[in-house]
């Protein structure tokens, strides 16, 4: 199945929309023209009835009735046409400051001959057959009521405030005159040509518009292909202020993020390789020395080998825990727990095995959060291990727990050496060490604080680092109170 490109779709959409709009305009114009023109014709004919009403009034005032006019259809027809032609004559022949002399007289016995009138004074279309004459109570005196639903306009015949009768004019419900039909036909033809011209203009407009609209999309498409090939140093023009400009800015941000992630992944692999190579190289050197007889296979040698294996095991376990946490596969059994008890139990358990003095300050005996006690204990042990490894002897550690606006706050502050200000934002990064104080000789893998950060995040908490007032590191953890 042949696919249609977006350029063709945009082009066809614009063209179709303009053609539909032009077609709707043509249809509306045709409907409006027919109905409006028909209404216009009716109004013109109704206006021509003014002299007929005037003559009817004069005839009634003179004879007291209209019997003479309605005695026959021919008499009525001659009366109507005479009134129309006489009015036409007054308006077109008499000078502007002349007035008709005397009452208007007509001969109803002699048939009216419009051919005797000048060409420009021909009477309008005969209206007599569509006129209805009634008395003041609308009792029909002449003419027939239509049975096809045609509309009738009733014009009163007045003498001062007295109504002498009514003249009803049956309105046209269709255009039948040949000239009028020709006019409608010509107007419709003109509108059709306008429609064709609009289609041509739309065609000429749609092509460059579609190209201009799709040019930045094509640029994004090419950039995405470049990005998929692994080249992340690409960027798009972001000068546009519309949605395409926002798309370009989002793409540039994506490319930058992918580039940073690639650099971080490469650094991560290099750091992991370096971290694993060191204990493995030490193990290999120790074993080769024993095999060559350079070093005796005694208890001290075996203890040294065991320490390197333990250090390697710690590193592998930390990597496993961190990868499980990143993947969301680290199990958490969330329930109500007292964070004060978790801190007390873990600090007491390691108090004799570390080289720093501990102090725990709690404003209350119980601060409850929604957490996993086992993972929270792991968090505390990692923080203790970090303090013990990177604090000069004799070091101090102050752990203070408080609550502020339904937030449980844990402040973990140790003594020097401190962490440089520029390094504070990186201490939760994996395998990150501050060169002056955190080195491989102390036994740290550089993964403990990264795992701490993941555990805090899993408890909907926030962790930050700053310089401690005791000269070391100040880690602050905030947990929402239980029930929030």
C-alpha positions as CSV (number, residue, x, y, z in Angstrom):
1,X,0.0,0.0,0.0
2,X,1.5,3.3,-1.1
3,X,2.0,5.7,1.8
4,X,1.1,9.4,1.5
5,X,3.7,11.8,2.9
6,X,2.9,14.5,5.3
7,X,3.7,17.2,2.7
8,X,1.0,15.8,0.4
9,X,-1.4,15.5,3.4
10,X,-0.8,19.1,4.4
11,X,-1.2,20.3,0.8
12,X,-4.4,18.3,0.2
13,X,-5.8,19.4,3.5
14,X,-5.2,23.1,2.7
15,X,-6.6,22.7,-0.8
16,X,-9.6,20.7,0.3
17,X,-10.4,23.2,3.1
18,X,-10.3,26.1,0.7
19,X,-12.4,24.3,-1.9
20,X,-15.0,23.3,0.8
21,X,-15.0,26.9,2.0
22,X,-15.4,28.2,-1.5
23,X,-18.1,25.6,-2.3
24,X,-20.0,26.6,0.9
25,X,-19.7,30.2,-0.1
26,X,-21.1,29.3,-3.6
27,X,-24.0,27.5,-2.1
28,X,-24.7,30.2,0.4
29,X,-24.5,32.8,-2.3
30,X,-26.8,30.9,-4.6
31,X,-29.4,30.4,-1.8
32,X,-29.1,34.0,-0.7
33,X,-29.3,35.4,-4.2
34,X,-32.4,33.4,-5.1
35,X,-34.2,34.2,-1.9
36,X,-33.0,37.8,-1.6
37,X,-33.7,38.5,-5.2
38,X,-37.1,37.1,-5.0
39,X,-37.8,39.2,-1.9
40,X,-36.4,42.2,-3.8
41,X,-38.8,41.6,-6.7
42,X,-41.7,41.3,-4.4
43,X,-40.9,44.6,-2.7
44,X,-40.5,46.3,-6.1
45,X,-43.9,45.1,-7.2
46,X,-45.5,46.1,-3.9
47,X,-44.1,49.6,-4.3
48,X,-45.8,49.8,-7.7
49,X,-49.1,49.3,-6.1
50,X,-49.1,52.7,-4.5
51,X,-50.9,54.4,-7.5
52,X,-53.4,51.6,-7.7
53,X,-54.3,52.2,-4.0
54,X,-54.5,56.0,-4.7
55,X,-56.9,55.5,-7.7
56,X,-59.0,53.0,-5.7
57,X,-59.4,55.6,-2.9
58,X,-60.3,58.3,-5.4
59,X,-62.8,56.0,-7.2
60,X,-64.4,55.0,-3.9
61,X,-64.7,58.6,-2.8
62,X,-66.3,59.6,-6.1
63,X,-68.7,56.6,-6.6
64,X,-69.0,55.2,-3.1
65,X,-68.0,51.7,-4.1
66,X,-65.9,49.7,-6.6
67,X,-68.6,47.9,-8.4
68,X,-67.8,49.5,-11.8
69,X,-64.1,48.3,-11.5
70,X,-64.9,44.8,-10.5
71,X,-67.8,44.2,-12.9
72,X,-65.5,42.2,-15.2
73,X,-61.9,40.9,-15.2
74,X,-61.1,43.1,-18.2
75,X,-62.4,46.2,-16.4
76,X,-60.2,45.4,-13.4
77,X,-57.2,44.7,-15.6
78,X,-57.6,47.9,-17.5
79,X,-58.0,49.9,-14.2
80,X,-54.8,48.4,-12.7
81,X,-52.7,48.9,-15.8
82,X,-53.9,52.4,-16.4
83,X,-53.0,53.4,-12.8
84,X,-49.6,51.9,-13.2
85,X,-48.9,53.5,-16.6
86,X,-50.3,56.9,-15.5
87,X,-48.0,56.9,-12.5
88,X,-45.0,55.9,-14.7
89,X,-45.9,58.8,-17.0
90,X,-46.0,61.3,-14.2
91,X,-42.6,60.2,-12.8
92,X,-40.8,60.1,-16.2
93,X,-42.5,62.8,-18.4
94,X,-43.8,65.7,-16.4
95,X,-41.3,68.4,-15.3
96,X,-40.3,68.4,-11.7
97,X,-42.4,71.5,-10.8
98,X,-45.5,70.4,-12.6
99,X,-48.3,68.6,-10.9
100,X,-50.9,66.3,-12.6
101,X,-53.8,68.5,-13.7
102,X,-57.2,67.4,-12.3
103,X,-58.3,64.0,-11.3
104,X,-57.1,60.9,-13.1
105,X,-59.6,59.5,-15.5
106,X,-59.5,56.2,-17.3
107,X,-61.7,54.5,-19.7
108,X,-62.6,51.1,-18.4
109,X,-64.6,50.3,-21.5
110,X,-61.8,50.8,-24.0
111,X,-59.1,48.1,-23.8
112,X,-55.7,49.4,-22.7
113,X,-53.1,49.6,-25.4
114,X,-49.6,49.7,-23.9
115,X,-48.1,49.9,-27.3
116,X,-49.3,53.5,-27.5
117,X,-47.0,54.5,-24.7
118,X,-43.3,55.5,-25.2
119,X,-40.8,52.7,-24.9
120,X,-39.5,53.9,-21.6
121,X,-43.0,54.1,-20.1
122,X,-44.1,50.5,-20.7
123,X,-46.1,49.3,-17.6
124,X,-44.4,46.8,-15.3
125,X,-45.5,43.2,-15.3
126,X,-49.2,42.9,-15.1
127,X,-50.2,42.5,-11.4
128,X,-54.0,42.5,-11.8
129,X,-54.2,38.7,-11.8
130,X,-52.3,38.6,-8.5
131,X,-54.3,41.2,-6.7
132,X,-57.2,40.7,-4.3
133,X,-59.6,43.5,-3.4
134,X,-61.6,43.3,-0.2
135,X,-63.9,45.6,1.8
136,X,-62.9,47.0,5.2
137,X,-63.9,43.7,6.9
138,X,-61.7,41.8,4.4
139,X,-64.6,40.2,2.6
140,X,-63.3,39.4,-0.9
141,X,-64.8,41.6,-3.6
142,X,-62.4,40.5,-6.5
143,X,-59.7,38.0,-6.9
144,X,-59.1,34.5,-5.5
145,X,-57.2,33.4,-2.4
146,X,-54.2,31.2,-3.4
147,X,-54.3,27.6,-2.3
148,X,-50.6,26.9,-2.8
149,X,-49.5,28.5,0.5
150,X,-48.3,31.7,-1.2
151,X,-47.8,34.7,1.1
152,X,-50.2,37.7,0.8
153,X,-49.3,41.3,1.7
154,X,-52.3,43.3,2.7
155,X,-52.1,47.0,1.9
156,X,-54.9,49.2,3.5
157,X,-56.9,51.7,1.4
158,X,-57.3,54.7,3.7
159,X,-59.1,58.0,3.7
160,X,-57.6,59.9,6.5
161,X,-58.0,57.5,9.5
162,X,-60.8,55.4,7.9
163,X,-60.0,52.1,6.2
164,X,-62.1,51.8,3.0
165,X,-60.8,48.4,2.1
166,X,-57.7,46.3,1.5
167,X,-55.6,45.5,-1.6
168,X,-53.9,42.1,-1.2
169,X,-50.8,41.3,-3.3
170,X,-50.0,37.6,-3.8
171,X,-46.2,37.3,-3.5
172,X,-44.0,35.4,-5.9
173,X,-42.6,32.1,-4.5
174,X,-40.4,31.5,-7.5
175,X,-38.6,33.5,-10.2
176,X,-40.3,33.1,-13.5
177,X,-39.3,36.1,-15.6
178,X,-36.8,35.2,-18.3
179,X,-34.7,38.3,-17.6
180,X,-34.6,37.7,-13.9
181,X,-33.6,34.1,-14.5
182,X,-30.9,35.2,-16.9
183,X,-29.6,37.5,-14.2
184,X,-29.5,34.7,-11.7
185,X,-27.8,32.4,-14.1
186,X,-25.1,35.0,-14.9
187,X,-24.5,35.7,-11.2
188,X,-24.1,31.9,-10.5
189,X,-21.7,31.6,-13.4
190,X,-19.6,34.5,-12.0
191,X,-19.6,32.8,-8.6
192,X,-18.5,29.6,-10.2
193,X,-15.6,31.3,-11.8
194,X,-14.7,32.9,-8.5
195,X,-14.7,29.3,-7.0
196,X,-12.3,28.1,-9.7
197,X,-10.1,31.1,-9.1
198,X,-10.1,30.5,-5.4
199,X,-9.1,26.9,-6.0
200,X,-6.2,28.0,-8.2
201,X,-5.1,30.5,-5.6
202,X,-5.3,27.8,-2.9
203,X,-3.2,25.5,-5.1
204,X,-0.6,28.2,-5.6
205,X,-0.6,29.0,-1.8
206,X,-0.7,25.5,-0.5
207,X,2.5,24.3,-2.2
208,X,4.9,26.8,-0.7
209,X,3.0,26.8,2.6
210,X,3.3,23.0,3.0
211,X,7.1,23.2,2.1
212,X,7.6,26.0,4.6
213,X,5.7,24.2,7.3
214,X,7.5,20.9,6.8
215,X,11.0,22.3,6.5
216,X,11.7,22.4,10.3
217,X,10.0,19.0,10.7
218,X,12.3,17.5,8.1
219,X,15.3,19.1,10.0
220,X,14.0,17.4,13.2
221,X,13.7,14.1,11.3
222,X,17.3,14.3,10.0
223,X,18.5,15.3,13.5
224,X,16.7,12.3,15.1
225,X,18.4,10.0,12.6
226,X,21.7,11.5,13.5
227,X,20.9,11.0,17.1
228,X,19.9,7.4,16.6
229,X,23.3,6.8,15.0
230,X,25.0,7.8,18.3
231,X,26.0,11.4,17.4
232,X,24.8,13.5,20.3
233,X,26.6,16.7,19.5
234,X,23.8,17.9,17.2
235,X,21.5,20.9,17.8
236,X,18.6,22.5,16.0
237,X,17.8,26.2,15.3
238,X,15.5,27.4,18.1
239,X,14.7,30.9,16.8
240,X,11.1,30.1,16.1
241,X,8.6,31.0,18.8
242,X,5.8,28.5,17.9
243,X,5.3,24.8,18.6
244,X,8.0,23.8,16.1
245,X,10.5,26.1,18.0
246,X,9.5,24.4,21.2
247,X,10.0,21.0,19.6
248,X,13.5,22.1,18.5
249,X,14.3,23.2,22.1
250,X,13.1,19.9,23.5
251,X,15.2,18.0,21.0
252,X,18.3,20.0,21.9
253,X,17.6,19.2,25.6
254,X,17.2,15.5,24.7
255,X,20.4,15.5,22.8
256,X,22.3,17.2,25.7
257,X,20.8,14.7,28.2
258,X,21.7,11.7,26.1
259,X,25.2,13.1,25.7
260,X,25.6,13.6,29.4
261,X,24.2,10.1,30.1
262,X,26.6,8.6,27.6
263,X,29.5,10.4,29.4
264,X,28.2,9.3,32.7
265,X,27.8,5.7,31.5
266,X,31.3,5.7,30.1
267,X,32.7,7.1,33.3
268,X,30.6,4.6,35.3
269,X,32.0,1.7,33.4
270,X,35.6,3.1,33.7
271,X,35.2,3.6,37.4
272,X,33.7,0.2,38.0
273,X,36.5,-1.4,36.0
274,X,39.0,0.6,38.0
275,X,37.4,-0.3,41.3
276,X,37.3,-4.0,40.5
277,X,40.8,-4.1,39.0
278,X,42.5,-2.9,42.2
279,X,41.4,-5.7,44.6
280,X,41.8,-8.3,41.9
281,X,45.3,-7.0,41.1
282,X,46.2,-7.2,44.8
283,X,44.8,-10.7,45.0
284,X,46.7,-11.8,41.9
285,X,50.0,-10.3,43.2
286,X,49.6,-11.9,46.6
287,X,48.9,-15.3,45.1
288,X,51.7,-15.1,42.5
289,X,54.1,-14.2,45.3
290,X,53.1,-17.2,47.3
291,X,53.3,-19.5,44.2
292,X,56.8,-18.2,43.4
293,X,58.0,-18.6,47.0
294,X,58.6,-14.9,47.4
295,X,56.0,-14.8,50.2
296,X,55.3,-17.5,52.8
297,X,51.9,-19.1,52.9
298,X,51.2,-18.3,56.5
299,X,48.3,-16.9,58.6
300,X,49.2,-13.3,57.9
301,X,49.2,-13.8,54.2
302,X,45.8,-15.6,54.3
303,X,44.4,-12.8,56.4
304,X,45.6,-10.2,53.8
305,X,44.0,-12.3,51.1
306,X,40.7,-12.5,53.0
307,X,40.6,-8.7,53.6
308,X,40.9,-8.1,49.8
309,X,38.2,-10.7,49.1
310,X,35.9,-9.0,51.7
311,X,36.6,-5.6,50.2
312,X,35.8,-7.0,46.7
313,X,32.7,-8.6,48.1
314,X,31.5,-5.4,49.6
315,X,32.0,-3.6,46.3
316,X,30.0,-6.2,44.4
317,X,27.2,-6.2,47.0
318,X,27.0,-2.4,46.9
319,X,26.8,-2.6,43.1
320,X,24.1,-5.2,43.2
321,X,22.0,-3.2,45.8
322,X,22.4,0.0,43.8
323,X,21.4,-1.6,40.5
324,X,18.4,-3.3,42.1
325,X,17.4,0.1,43.6
326,X,17.7,1.8,40.2
327,X,15.6,-0.8,38.5
328,X,12.9,-0.5,41.2
329,X,13.4,-4.2,42.1
330,X,14.6,-3.4,45.7
331,X,11.8,-4.7,47.9
332,X,10.3,-2.3,50.4
333,X,7.9,-3.4,53.1
334,X,6.3,-0.1,54.0
335,X,4.5,0.2,57.4
336,X,4.3,2.6,60.3
337,X,7.6,2.8,62.1
338,X,9.3,5.0,64.7
339,X,12.4,6.5,63.1
340,X,13.8,7.4,66.6
341,X,13.9,3.7,67.6
342,X,15.6,2.8,64.2
343,X,18.3,5.4,64.8
344,X,18.9,4.4,68.5
345,X,19.1,0.7,67.7
346,X,21.6,1.1,64.9
347,X,23.7,3.7,66.6
348,X,24.0,1.6,69.8
349,X,24.8,-1.5,67.7
350,X,28.0,0.1,66.2
351,X,29.0,2.5,69.0
352,X,31.9,0.3,70.1
353,X,33.1,-0.6,66.6
354,X,33.7,3.0,65.3
355,X,36.3,5.6,66.1
356,X,33.9,8.5,66.5
357,X,31.9,9.6,69.6
358,X,28.1,9.5,69.0
359,X,25.4,11.8,70.3
360,X,21.7,11.5,69.5
361,X,19.3,14.4,70.2
362,X,15.6,13.8,69.8
363,X,12.9,16.4,70.7
364,X,10.5,13.5,71.3
365,X,10.7,9.8,71.9
366,X,8.6,9.0,68.9
367,X,8.5,10.3,65.3
368,X,6.5,8.0,63.0
369,X,6.9,7.7,59.3
370,X,5.8,5.3,56.6
371,X,8.9,3.2,56.0
372,X,10.7,-0.1,55.8
373,X,12.7,-0.6,59.0
374,X,15.2,-2.9,57.3
375,X,16.0,-0.4,54.5
376,X,16.1,2.5,57.0
377,X,18.6,0.5,59.1
378,X,20.6,0.0,55.9
379,X,20.5,3.8,55.4
380,X,21.7,4.5,58.9
381,X,24.5,1.9,58.6
382,X,25.8,3.4,55.4
383,X,25.8,6.9,56.9
384,X,27.7,5.6,59.9
385,X,30.2,3.8,57.7
386,X,30.7,7.0,55.7
387,X,31.3,9.0,58.8
388,X,33.7,6.5,60.3
389,X,35.8,6.2,57.2
390,X,36.1,9.8,56.3
391,X,36.3,11.5,59.8
392,X,39.7,12.2,61.4
393,X,40.4,10.6,64.8
394,X,39.1,11.5,67.3
395,X,35.9,12.4,65.5
396,X,32.4,13.3,66.7
397,X,29.0,12.7,65.2
398,X,25.8,14.5,66.2
399,X,22.5,13.1,65.0
400,X,19.5,15.4,65.7
401,X,15.9,14.5,64.9
402,X,13.0,17.0,65.0
403,X,9.7,17.8,63.3
404,X,8.7,20.8,61.4
405,X,5.2,21.2,59.8
406,X,4.5,17.5,59.6
407,X,8.0,16.8,58.2
408,X,10.4,14.6,60.2
409,X,13.9,16.1,59.9
410,X,17.2,14.2,60.6
411,X,20.4,16.2,60.8
412,X,23.6,14.1,60.5
413,X,26.6,16.3,61.3
414,X,30.2,15.0,61.7
415,X,33.6,16.6,62.3
416,X,36.3,17.4,59.9
417,X,37.7,17.0,57.3
418,X,35.0,18.9,55.5
419,X,33.9,18.5,51.9
420,X,34.7,21.4,49.5
421,X,31.7,23.4,48.5
422,X,32.0,22.4,44.8
423,X,32.0,18.7,45.8
424,X,28.8,18.8,47.9
425,X,26.5,18.5,44.9
426,X,28.4,15.3,43.8
427,X,28.8,13.3,46.9
428,X,25.6,11.3,46.2
429,X,27.0,10.4,42.7
430,X,28.2,6.8,42.2
431,X,31.8,6.1,42.9
432,X,32.4,9.8,43.7
433,X,35.2,10.6,46.2
434,X,36.7,13.8,47.3
435,X,40.4,13.4,46.6
436,X,41.7,15.0,49.8
437,X,39.7,12.9,52.2
438,X,38.0,10.0,50.4
439,X,40.3,7.5,48.8
440,X,40.4,3.8,48.2
441,X,42.7,3.1,51.0
442,X,40.0,3.7,53.5
443,X,38.0,0.9,52.0
444,X,35.0,2.9,50.7
445,X,33.5,1.9,47.4
446,X,31.9,5.3,46.7
447,X,28.4,3.7,46.4
448,X,27.1,4.0,50.0
449,X,25.8,7.5,49.7
450,X,24.2,6.8,46.3
451,X,22.3,3.9,47.9
452,X,21.3,6.2,50.8
453,X,19.9,8.7,48.3
454,X,17.8,5.9,46.5
455,X,16.4,4.7,49.9
456,X,15.4,8.2,50.8
457,X,13.7,8.7,47.5
458,X,11.8,5.4,47.9
459,X,10.4,6.8,51.2
460,X,9.3,10.1,49.4
461,X,12.0,11.9,51.3
462,X,14.5,14.6,50.4
463,X,18.3,14.5,51.1
464,X,20.7,17.4,50.9
465,X,24.3,18.0,51.9
466,X,26.1,21.0,53.2
467,X,29.1,21.9,55.4
468,X,28.8,21.0,59.0
469,X,29.3,23.5,61.8
470,X,31.7,20.9,63.3
471,X,33.9,21.2,60.2
472,X,32.8,18.0,58.5
473,X,29.7,17.0,56.5
474,X,26.1,17.8,57.3
475,X,23.6,15.5,55.7
476,X,19.9,16.5,56.2
477,X,17.1,14.0,55.5
478,X,13.4,15.0,55.4
479,X,10.6,12.4,55.6
480,X,6.9,13.1,55.5
481,X,5.1,12.3,58.7
482,X,3.1,9.1,58.8
483,X,-0.4,9.6,57.3
484,X,0.6,12.3,54.8
